Amino acid sequence: MQVNERVRTGLIFSMLVLLCLILASCQKQASQTVYIDFTDKEIQLEPLQANESMRKPIRIALASVISAKDTIGYYRKIADYVASQLDVPVILVQRNTYEEVNQLMANGAVDIAFSSTGAYGAYRGLTDVEILAMQQYQGNSLYNTYVIVNKGSNIESMEDLRGKSFAFTDPLSFSGHLSVIQYLKNHKELPERYFNRFFYTYNHDKSIWAVANNLADGASIDSMIYDYAQEKTPDLVRQIRIIATIGSAPTGPIIMRKNLSSEMKAQLRGIFLNMENSPEAQKGMQGLLIDRFVVPQPNLYEPLRNLYNRVDEL
């Protein structure tokens, strides 16, 4: 009986080992799969070192500043293309705010981020970053800030917004926050004094929705986001109108960790700068209103970085 018991135990052990090997093999075959992290708000990832294996996954962060439901499929197409070109897994890590994305980059928890103009200008993390590429849309790498109001309101100018309610997008957003703060400062005003109340929506779509539904008298948004909304939600956009255009700024950059290997950085830059030539990747780019990625011009962002250095004075 003891012999039979030993045989049975040995068989069970052998089957478990075989099962583990099969699972490991399946996992290896699925290693190129791009997946999306929506839920873990306190993600703990070990920073990747420059000399680590090229098989390590590339982690790409993005913030849900326009409809996550509508845009995540477009980001997936871009991530799939990067994965196919590098022959490594690519993980999309989505967060709700620019600050959360900056924290991921600062902690070395991601390698690349679809940043915003303001988030890059405000970035002061311990992990140094550099611009991988800039976005270009309709032949331009600049955008404007649009101040919007409800179509039926009698507000015609920024002055008419005095004493009204205002929807900002994100504290780190340039078009959705700092451009208006700077405008008010130039007129010797503060938002606390100028507006009756203001709040943050953390999403350009929600800012448009708030104005269209009279939850806010005004809001400021990225002109490219306005174009995106015109295409995706025309009925909503018909409920708002633009009363002011504030300045121009460079498009949100794609940034990467500076301590990636030189080889990896060169590969990534080549992949992004040639992405427009891939029909599948181009579908993702077009869905995000990106015609192509172009060689970065860091000097365009320096005035904004200087402005964010003085943000407490604004």
N, C-alpha and C positions, 0 to 999 in steps of 0.2 A: 504493500500500500504506500509506503513511504517513497518507493521508487517511482510509482505512478504519479504521486503528488509532485515529485521533483520534475518529472517529464512535463506534467501539465504546467507547472510554474515556468519551466524553461520555454515552452511553446508560447505562453502568454507574453513573456518578456521579449521573445524574438519578434512576435507580431507587433508589439509596441514600438520596438526599434525600427522595424520596417515601415510602420505608419509614420513615424517621425521623419524618416528619410524621404518618404513620398511627399509629405507636407513641405519639407524644406525645398524639395525639387520644384514643387508647384509655386512656392513663394519666389524662388529664383526666376522662374519663367515669367512671373507677373511683375517683375521688378521695374518694368518700364511704366507701369500704370501711374497715371497722374491722379492724385486724390486731393480732396478739399477738406481742410480743417475748419469747421464752422463752430464747434461747440466748446473746445477747451480754451477757456478764457485766460488761463494761467499756464500756457504751454511752456514746458521746460525742455529745451533742446540743447544739446551740447554744441558749442561753436565748432565749426569745421576749420581745421588748420590748413594752411596753404599746401603743405606737403602730404596731406592725406590722400587716400586712394581716389582716383577719378571716378570710381563706382559709387562714391558717396552721393546721396541725393542732393539736388539743388532745390533750395527752398525759396519760393517767391511770395512776397507779401503784398497785399493790396487792401485798401479800405473800401467799405461799402458806401461810397459817397453818392453814387447813383444806383438805381434799382439793382440790388444784388441778384434778384430772380432773373432779370432780363440780361444782365451783363456777364454772369459767371460762365456761361457757355462760351462767350467770346474769349474770355481769359483762358479758358481751358484749351481752346484751339491754339492759342499762342504758346501755352505751356507744353502742349503735345508736340509742337514743332521744335521747341528748345530741347525737349527730351529726345526726339528722334535724331537731332543733329549732334547732340553730345553723347548719345547712347548711355545716358544715366537716367535714373528716376527723377521726376520733378514733382515737388509738392507745392500746391497752392495753399497759402495760409491767409484766410480772410478775417479782417477785423472791422469793427464799426467806426473807429475814429483814426485820424492821422496820428494822434499821440500814441495809440497802441501800436501802430505800424512802426513809428520811430523807436518805441521801446524794444520791439523785436529786433530791429536793426542794431540798436545800441548794445543789446545783450549778445550780439553775434548769433542770434537764434535763426536768422534768415540770411540768405546770400544776396538776394536781389529784392528790390521793392519798386512797385509802381507808386512813386511819390507824387505829391502835389507841389506846386510852386512854393506855397507857404510852408508846408511840412519840411521841405528841403531847406528853405531859408532859415527855419527855426531849429533844425537838427543840430544838437550839440552832444551827441553820444560819445562814449568812450571808444567805441569801434568806429574808426575813420571810414568815411565813404567817399566814393567818387561817382561822377555821372557816367553811366554806361552809354546812354543815348537820349536824344530828345524826340518828342513827337512832332510830326508835321501834319497839318490839316489844311486842305485847299491852298497848298503852296506856302503856308505860313507857320512859323513856330512861335507865334505870339497870339495872345487872346486878350479880350477886354473884360472888365467888370460891368455887368448890366444891373442897374437898379430897377426893379419891377414893382408894379402895383396892380391892383385889380382893375380890370377893364372898365368897370362901372364907377370907379371912384373919381372924385374931383381933384385928386392929387396930380399936379403937373410938373413938379420940380422937387429937388432935394429939400428946399426950404419948406415946401408944403408938408414934408414928413415930420417937421418939428412938432413934438407933442403927440406923435402917433406911435403905433406899435411896429416893431421891426423884427424880422426873422434873420438871424445870422446862421450860417451853415455849421462851421466848426471853428473853435478858437485858433487853430493853426492854418485855417484856409486864408489864402490871400484874397481871392475874389469874394469869398463868402464871409469875410470878417475884416482883415487888416486894411484892405483898400478903403473901406468906409471909415474905419477908425482914423486912418491917416487923413482922409478928406475932412473929417470933423476937426481934427487937430489943426489943420491948415486954416480952419475957420474959427479957431480958438474955442472949440466946443468939445464936450465929452459925451459919450453915448448915454450915460446916466442922466445927464441934464437935457440932452437933445430929444431923446425919445421918452414917451410916456412909460414904455416898458420894452424890453427886448428879450429874446430867448434864442436857444440854439436847436436846430433841427437835426444836425449831424448827417444830413443827406440833402443834396441839391433838389432831388425830386420832391422831398417833403417841404422844402422852402417854397417851391413853385405851387405845390398843393395848398400850403397854408395861405398864400396870397390869393390864389384862385377861389378859395372857399372863405375868404374874409376872416381868417384866424389871425392874420397879420396884415397891417396896412401896406407894408413894403418888405422887400428882401433884396439881397444882392447875390448874384450867381455868375458863374463862368459863362462867357459868351458861347463857348463850345458846348457846354451843357445845355444851353438854351437851344442851340441847333439840334442837339441830340433829342431833346424833349419835343421839338417841333416835328421831328420825324417819327418818334415813337408814341407820343401822346398829344396829337394835334388838338384834340378837343379841349384838353386841359390848358394848353398854351393859348388857345383862343380866349381864355378867361382872364388873361393878364396882358399888360403892355409895358414897354420899356420907357422910363422917363429920364434916365441919365446913363451915360457911359463914362466910366472912370478909368482913365489911363490905359496902359497895356502892360503885359507881363509875359515872360517866356512860359511856354507850356510846361506842365508837370514833368519832371525828368524821371527816367528809369535809373535808379542808383544801384550800386553794388558795393560790397565790402572791399575796402582798399587792400586788405591782407589776403585776398584770393591770389593764387599763383598768377604770374605774368601770362603763362600759357592759357589758363582758364579765362582770364580777363580778355585776352585777344580773341579767344574762341567765341565768347559771349558777344563781344562787340561785332564780330563778323556775322554772327547769327542774326542779331537784331538789325544790323544795317542792310542785310540782304533778305530780310523776312518778306518784303513785299513781292518777292519772286515766287513765293510758295502760294499756290491757289488756296489751300486749306487755311494757312496762317492768315492770308489776306482777308478771308471771311471774318476771322476774329478781329482783325484790325479795323475793317470797315464797320463792324458792329459797334466799335468803340470810337468811331470817327477819327481814326488814325490812317492817313494815307500811306505814311512810311515813317520809319525811324531814321534819324539823321545824326551826323557827327555832332557831339555836344559842344556848346559854347559856354563854358563855365562863367566867363566874364559877364554874361547877361544876368546871372543870378546874384552877383556880388552886391549890387545896390540893395537887393532884397534881404540878403544876409545881414548887411549893415543895418537895415531898417529893423530887422528882428532883434538885433543886438540892443536896440534902443526901445524895444517894445514897452518896457515899463514906463518910459517917458511919454508914451502916446496916450 
